[in-house]
C-alpha cells in the first residue's frame, strides 16, 4: 500500500513520473477523442448524480457551490488526496478503452 501512497504523493515536478493529473491529461491527449469525450461524459454524469444527492430534500435557496467551497476549505488535504485517486481512476478508464 505504501507504494500506492508514494505514487499519489509524488513530486509534481518529477519529469519521469509526473502527477496523476499530468498523466491523466497526457493520456487524454493521446487517446481517441471519442473515447475521451465518452469518459468525460461519464465524469459529468457522476457529478450530476452527486449534486442531485446532495441537494435532495433541500429548499430552492440551497446553494450547492457554497457547500462545496466550505467543504473544500475545511478538508483541503483530504479532498486533494481523493482528487489524485480520481485522476488515477479516470486515467485507467481511458487506458482500458484503448485496447477495445
Secondary structure, DSSP 8 states (H G I E B T S, - for coil): -HHHHHHHT--TT-TTT--HHHHHHHHHHHS-HHHHHHHHHHHHHHHHHHHHHHHTT--TT--HHHHHHHHHHHSHHHHHHHHHHHHHHHHHHHHHHHT-
